[in-house]
């Protein structure tokens, strides 16, 4: 009895350890992988929505819907990891008992269960892997357990009276057939058989998700160590723009011209890129391009929906003063258990007509779009920072000069001061207007840069260590074709 009691305690301890390990894996190492899944799907529990978005039949459709319903809850911290932990631990327990009924030793049964849980944890890390497939795997393990129990019953003729035994076998066969026939054999093969958890992707999801939550200080902190990634550099610049510091440290980044100020919205993009692209246009107030990118993000998303993009479309319509358009999305969101409170709050807000005319920003016309925004709202400081930085990164000093004189220039930013010194050197007539805006220390460094340039005969490698983070170095040595 004591041995059996100790064995039960050990089994419970190992089960608890497995559950905690899965929870810690997702909540501590890959929490944003789960939250990204919620952002790219949307579910309404009505027949029209389900028939439109779920093409499977019978029980398989029910499993897919149940998985997506649970995935909605990934929006909340800890809940996603808890759900995955419970489901995977249940799979491990059922698989363990199935193996034991097939007379496998305890250590083999335990190892098999652990491997199955680890394998499914890796698959869940896949971007478009649905939780419905995990529930399907649970159903298969239950079917395996049923088979094992049937085999055990057939072998043990003294386990129960014959009538009870036949009823038991008939019930188990019915469970097995319903599980495998009505749920179908297709859900598991349709899903990827293997996905590798990637910390770099998780970090990018963390940056992207915190932008969605509006925590721009955290976005800046998370993106700084990953500036070699285009989307991280894009979000880093956007986070600084929200804090009025876009120009600060811009020359310290691995610059690739203007491509890190705006994400391209073209045929070569993907849903993550399009969703990220709308954030900058939303920030500067260009609603048409923001809407265009958002819709593309939904079209190319794994489920062709997404709660995050649906919320953004509602916000865009509200900012435009389009009540009918905003209510179209808000009514859908109000039926969702996760986003209903947010949607109902937005419904209570009074909308104001937007006076800015809609304009679609085409590739290469970003500066014209930014000027249009500033013409209608000169207090749009984010658009002003983006315009001036766009001018400088594209080597457009004449445009920079014109924009400074027309819209003004934020004070205290070294990048703008460095550009003004170059303008004054090229066009001495601008000295009177620009010199008061330049700090004395910046002027001294500019003199030293010119002296070093002459002494080194324009050798960029020799000047790199001292001046690589200045606009003067960027203007002199950056290849224009890279812009």
C-alpha positions in Angstrom: 0.0 0.0 0.0 2.8 2.4 0.9 4.5 1.6 -2.4 1.3 2.3 -4.3 0.8 5.5 -2.4 4.3 6.7 -3.1 3.9 5.9 -6.8 0.6 7.9 -6.9 2.3 10.9 -5.2 5.2 10.7 -7.7 2.8 10.5 -10.6 0.9 13.6 -9.4 4.2 15.4 -8.9 5.4 14.6 -12.4 2.0 15.6 -13.8 2.1 18.9 -12.0 5.7 19.5 -13.1 4.8 18.9 -16.7 1.8 21.3 -16.5 4.0 24.0 -14.9 6.7 23.5 -17.4 4.4 24.0 -20.4 2.9 27.1 -18.7 6.3 28.6 -18.0 7.5 27.8 -21.5 4.7 29.8 -23.1 4.2 32.5 -20.5 7.9 33.2 -19.9 9.5 32.4 -23.2 6.8 32.7 -25.9 3.8 34.8 -24.5 3.6 37.0 -27.6 3.5 34.1 -30.0 0.1 33.2 -28.4 -1.1 36.8 -28.3 -0.2 37.2 -32.0 -2.5 34.3 -32.8 -5.4 36.1 -31.2 -4.7 39.3 -33.1 -4.9 37.4 -36.5 -8.2 35.7 -35.9 -11.8 36.7 -35.1 -14.8 34.6 -34.1 -18.5 35.2 -33.8 -20.7 32.4 -32.5 -23.4 32.7 -35.1 -24.3 30.4 -38.0 -23.6 32.8 -40.7 -20.1 33.7 -39.5 -19.2 30.1 -38.8 -20.5 28.8 -42.2 -18.5 31.6 -44.0 -15.2 31.0 -42.3 -15.2 27.3 -41.5 -15.4 24.8 -44.4 -15.0 21.6 -42.4 -17.9 19.4 -41.7 -19.5 17.7 -38.6 -17.5 17.3 -35.4 -14.3 18.6 -37.1 -16.0 22.0 -37.6 -17.0 22.0 -33.9 -13.5 21.3 -32.9 -12.1 24.1 -35.1 -14.6 26.5 -33.7 -13.9 25.4 -30.1 -10.2 25.9 -30.6 -10.7 29.4 -32.0 -13.0 30.3 -29.2 -10.3 29.4 -26.7 -7.7 31.3 -28.8 -9.7 34.5 -28.3 -8.7 34.3 -24.6 -5.0 34.5 -25.6 -5.6 38.2 -25.5 -5.3 38.2 -21.7 -1.9 37.7 -19.9 -1.4 34.2 -18.4 -4.7 32.8 -19.8 -3.3 31.6 -23.1 -0.4 29.8 -21.4 -2.9 28.3 -18.9 -5.2 27.0 -21.6 -2.4 25.4 -23.5 -0.9 23.9 -20.4 -4.2 22.3 -19.4 -4.8 20.8 -22.9 -1.3 19.5 -23.3 -1.2 18.0 -19.8 -4.5 16.3 -20.5 -3.0 14.8 -23.7 0.0 13.6 -21.7 -2.1 12.0 -19.0 -4.4 10.2 -21.5 -1.5 9.0 -23.6 0.3 7.8 -20.5 -2.7 5.7 -19.4 -3.2 4.4 -23.0 0.4 3.2 -23.1 0.1 1.6 -19.7 -3.0 -0.3 -20.8 -0.9 -1.6 -23.7 1.6 -3.0 -21.0 4.3 -0.4 -21.7 6.7 0.1 -18.7 6.1 3.3 -16.7 9.2 5.0 -17.9 8.4 4.4 -21.5 4.8 5.6 -21.1 6.1 8.7 -19.3 8.7 9.4 -21.9 6.2 9.0 -24.7 3.8 11.4 -23.0 6.6 14.0 -22.5 7.7 13.7 -26.1 4.2 14.2 -27.3 3.7 17.3 -25.1 7.1 18.8 -26.3 6.2 18.0 -29.9 2.8 19.7 -29.7 4.3 22.7 -27.8 6.7 23.3 -30.8 3.8 23.0 -33.3 1.8 25.5 -31.3 4.6 28.0 -31.8 3.8 28.0 -35.6 2.2 31.2 -36.7 -0.8 29.8 -38.4 -1.2 26.6 -36.3 -4.7 26.5 -34.9 -5.6 25.3 -31.4 -8.2 23.2 -33.0 -5.5 20.9 -34.2 -4.3 20.4 -30.6 -7.9 19.5 -29.6 -7.9 17.1 -32.5 -4.7 15.5 -31.1 -6.5 15.2 -27.8 -9.3 13.4 -29.5 -6.9 11.0 -31.1 -5.2 10.2 -27.8 -8.7 9.4 -26.3 -9.3 7.1 -29.3 -6.0 5.4 -28.6 -6.9 5.0 -25.0 -10.2 3.5 -26.1 -8.4 1.0 -28.3 -6.1 0.0 -25.5 -9.0 -0.5 -23.1 -10.8 -2.7 -25.7 -7.8 -4.8 -26.1 -7.4 -5.1 -22.4 -11.0 -6.1 -22.0 -10.8 -8.8 -24.7 -7.8 -10.3 -23.0 -9.2 -10.3 -19.5 -12.2 -12.7 -19.7 -12.7 -12.6 -15.9 -12.8 -8.8 -15.6 -16.6 -8.5 -15.8 -19.7 -10.5 -16.6 -20.1 -11.3 -20.3 -23.1 -9.0 -20.8 -21.4 -6.0 -19.1 -18.3 -6.7 -21.1 -20.1 -6.7 -24.4 -21.9 -3.4 -23.5 -18.5 -1.9 -22.5 -16.9 -3.0 -25.8 -19.8 -1.7 -27.8 -19.7 1.7 -26.1 -15.9 2.0 -26.7 -16.3 1.0 -30.3 -19.0 3.7 -30.7 -16.7 6.3 -29.1 -13.8 5.3 -31.4 -15.8 5.3 -34.6 -17.5 8.6 -33.8 -14.1 10.1 -32.9 -12.3 9.0 -36.0 -15.2 9.1 -38.6 -17.0 12.3 -37.7 -14.0 14.3 -36.7 -12.2 13.2 -39.9 -8.6 12.2 -40.5 -7.7 15.4 -42.3 -7.2 18.0 -39.5 -3.8 16.8 -38.4 -2.3 16.4 -41.9 -3.6 19.9 -42.9 -1.6 21.4 -40.0 2.2 21.6 -40.0 3.8 18.5 -38.5 6.7 20.5 -37.1 7.5 24.1 -36.1 10.6 25.3 -34.4 10.2 27.9 -31.6 12.3 30.9 -32.6 13.3 33.6 -30.0 14.0 36.2 -32.7 10.4 35.8 -34.0 9.0 36.0 -30.5 11.0 39.2 -29.9 9.5 40.7 -33.0 6.0 39.7 -31.9 6.7 41.4 -28.6 7.6 44.6 -30.3 4.6 44.4 -32.6 2.2 43.5 -29.8 3.3 46.3 -27.5 2.8 48.7 -30.4 -0.8 47.4 -30.5 -1.1 48.0 -26.8 0.2 51.5 -27.1 3.2 51.0 -24.8 5.7 52.9 -27.0 8.4 53.2 -24.3 8.5 49.4 -24.1 8.5 49.2 -27.9 11.6 51.4 -28.0 13.3 49.3 -25.3 12.5 46.0 -27.0 13.5 47.2 -30.5 16.8 48.8 -29.6 18.8 45.5 -29.5 17.2 44.3 -32.7 17.9 47.2 -35.1 19.3 44.9 -37.7 15.8 43.7 -38.4 13.9 46.2 -40.7 10.6 45.9 -38.8 12.3 46.4 -35.4 14.1 49.6 -36.7 10.7 50.8 -38.2 9.0 50.4 -34.8 12.0 51.9 -33.0 11.6 55.1 -35.1 7.9 55.1 -34.6 8.2 54.7 -30.9 10.6 57.7 -30.7 8.3 59.7 -32.9 5.4 59.2 -30.5 7.7 60.6 -27.8 8.9 63.6 -29.9 12.4 62.1 -30.4 12.5 60.7 -33.9 15.6 62.6 -34.9 17.5 61.6 -31.8 20.0 58.8 -32.6 18.7 58.3 -36.1 22.3 58.2 -37.5 23.3 55.6 -35.0 21.0 53.0 -36.7 22.0 50.7 -39.6 20.4 53.2 -42.0 18.9 52.0 -45.3 17.7 55.4 -46.6 14.0 56.2 -46.0 12.9 52.5 -45.9 12.9 52.4 -42.1 10.5 55.3 -41.7 7.6 53.7 -43.6 7.0 50.0 -44.3 6.2 49.4 -48.0 2.6 48.5 -48.8 3.0 46.5 -52.0 2.4 43.0 -53.5 5.6 41.6 -51.9 4.4 42.2 -48.4 2.8 39.9 -45.8 0.1 40.4 -43.2 2.6 41.2 -40.4 4.2 43.9 -42.6 0.9 45.4 -43.6 -0.4 45.5 -40.1 2.8 47.2 -39.0 2.7 49.6 -41.9 -0.7 51.0 -40.9 0.8 52.1 -37.5 3.0 54.8 -38.9 0.2 56.2 -41.2 -2.2 56.1 -38.3 0.3 58.0 -36.1 0.8 60.8 -38.7 -3.0 61.0 -39.5 -3.0 59.7 -43.1 -6.2 57.6 -42.8 -6.5 56.4 -46.4 -3.1 54.7 -46.6 -3.6 53.4 -43.0 -6.9 51.8 -44.1 -5.4 50.4 -47.3 -2.6 48.7 -45.3 -5.0 47.4 -42.7 -7.3 45.8 -45.2 -4.3 44.1 -46.9 -3.2 42.9 -43.5 -6.6 41.2 -43.1 -6.6 39.8 -46.6 -3.2 38.1 -46.3 -3.7 37.0 -42.7 -3.9 33.2 -42.1 -7.6 33.4 -41.4 -8.4 36.5 -43.5 -9.7 38.2 -40.4 -8.2 39.6 -37.3 -9.4 41.4 -34.2 -6.5 43.8 -34.2 -7.1 45.0 -37.8 -10.8 45.1 -37.2 -10.3 47.4 -34.3 -8.0 49.6 -36.4 -10.6 49.9 -39.2 -13.2 51.0 -36.6 -10.7 53.6 -35.3 -10.0 54.9 -38.8 -13.7 55.3 -39.5 -14.2 57.1 -36.2 -11.3 59.5 -36.9 -12.9 60.3 -40.2 -16.2 61.0 -38.6 -17.8 58.1 -40.5 -20.4 56.9 -38.1 -21.9 54.2 -40.3 -18.5 52.8 -41.2 -17.3 52.7 -37.6 -20.6 51.1 -36.4 -20.1 48.3 -39.0 -17.0 47.1 -37.2 -18.0 48.1 -33.7 -21.2 46.0 -33.8 -19.1 43.0 -34.8 -16.6 43.6 -32.1 -19.4 44.1 -29.5 -20.5 40.5 -30.1 -17.0 39.2 -29.2 -16.4 38.4 -25.6 -12.9 39.8 -25.5 -13.4 43.1 -27.4 -17.0 43.8 -26.5 -16.2 46.2 -23.6 -13.9 48.3 -25.8 -16.4 48.4 -28.7 -19.2 49.5 -26.5 -17.1 52.3 -25.1 -16.3 53.5 -28.6 -20.0 53.5 -29.5 -20.6 56.1 -26.8 -18.1 58.6 -28.3 -19.3 61.5 -30.4 -17.6 61.6 -33.8 -16.4 64.8 -35.4 -16.2 65.3 -39.1 -12.6 65.2 -40.4 -11.8 68.2 -42.6 -8.7 66.6 -44.1 -9.5 65.3 -47.6 -8.6 61.7 -48.3 -5.4 61.1 -50.2 -3.8 57.8 -51.1 0.0 57.9 -50.5 1.8 56.2 -53.3 5.3 54.9 -53.2 7.8 57.7 -53.5 5.3 60.4 -52.7 5.6 60.3 -48.9 6.9 63.8 -48.6 4.0 65.2 -50.6 1.6 63.4 -48.3 3.3 64.7 -45.2 3.2 68.2 -46.5 -0.5 67.9 -47.2 -1.1 66.8 -43.6 0.9 69.7 -42.2 -0.9 72.2 -44.5 -4.2 71.1 -42.8 -2.7 70.8 -39.3 0.5 72.6 -38.6 0.5 71.3 -35.1 1.0 67.7 -36.3 4.4 67.3 -34.7 4.8 63.6 -35.6 4.2 64.4 -39.3 6.7 67.3 -39.1 9.4 65.0 -37.6 8.7 62.4 -40.3 8.8 65.0 -43.1 12.2 66.5 -42.0 13.8 63.1 -41.4 12.5 61.8 -44.7 14.0 64.9 -46.4 17.4 64.3 -44.8 17.5 60.5 -45.3 16.7 61.0 -49.0 19.5 63.7 -49.3 16.9 66.3 -50.1 18.5 69.4 -48.5 16.5 71.8 -50.6 13.3 70.1 -49.5 14.5 70.2 -45.9 15.3 73.9 -46.1 11.9 74.7 -47.6 10.0 72.6 -45.1 11.9 74.2 -42.1 11.1 77.6 -43.4 7.4 76.7 -44.0 6.6 74.5 -41.0 9.3 75.3 -38.5 11.7 72.9 -36.9 11.7 71.2 -33.4 14.4 72.6 -31.3 17.2 70.7 -29.5 17.7 68.0 -32.1 21.3 67.5 -33.1 20.4 65.9 -36.5 18.5 69.0 -37.7 21.3 71.3 -36.5 23.9 69.3 -38.5 21.8 69.5 -41.6 21.3 73.3 -41.1 25.1 73.7 -41.0 25.4 72.0 -44.4 22.7 74.1 -45.8 24.5 77.3 -44.6 27.7 76.1 -46.1 26.0 75.5 -49.5 23.8 78.6 -49.3 25.3 81.4 -47.2 22.1 83.4 -47.7 20.4 81.1 -45.2 22.9 81.8 -42.4 20.9 84.6 -40.9 17.7 82.5 -40.5 19.3 79.2 -39.5 22.4 80.1 -37.4 20.3 81.0 -34.2 18.9 77.4 -34.3 22.3 75.8 -34.2 24.2 75.1 -30.9 27.8 76.2 -30.6 29.0 72.7 -29.9 27.5 71.5 -33.1 29.2 74.2 -35.1 32.6 73.3 -33.5 32.2 69.6 -34.5 31.3 70.6 -38.0 34.6 72.6 -38.3 36.4 69.5 -37.0 34.7 67.3 -39.5 35.7 69.5 -42.4 39.3 69.6 -41.2 39.4 65.8 -40.8 37.9 65.3 -44.2 40.6 67.4 -45.8 43.4 65.8 -43.9 42.2 62.3 -44.7 41.5 63.2 -48.3 37.9 62.1 -48.0 38.8 58.6 -46.6 35.5 57.4 -45.0 37.1 54.5 -43.2 39.5 56.8 -41.4 36.7 59.1 -40.4 34.2 56.4 -39.4 35.1 56.1 -35.7 34.7 59.8 -35.0 31.9 60.8 -37.3 29.8 57.8 -38.4 26.9 58.9 -36.2 26.6 62.4 -37.8 24.5 63.5 -40.7 27.6 64.9 -42.4 29.1 61.4 -42.7 25.8 60.0 -43.9 25.4 62.7 -46.5 29.0 62.3 -47.7 29.4 58.5 -47.7 25.9 57.0 -47.9 25.2 55.5 -51.3 22.1 57.2 -52.8 21.1 54.1 -54.6 20.4 52.4 -51.3 17.7 54.9 -50.5 
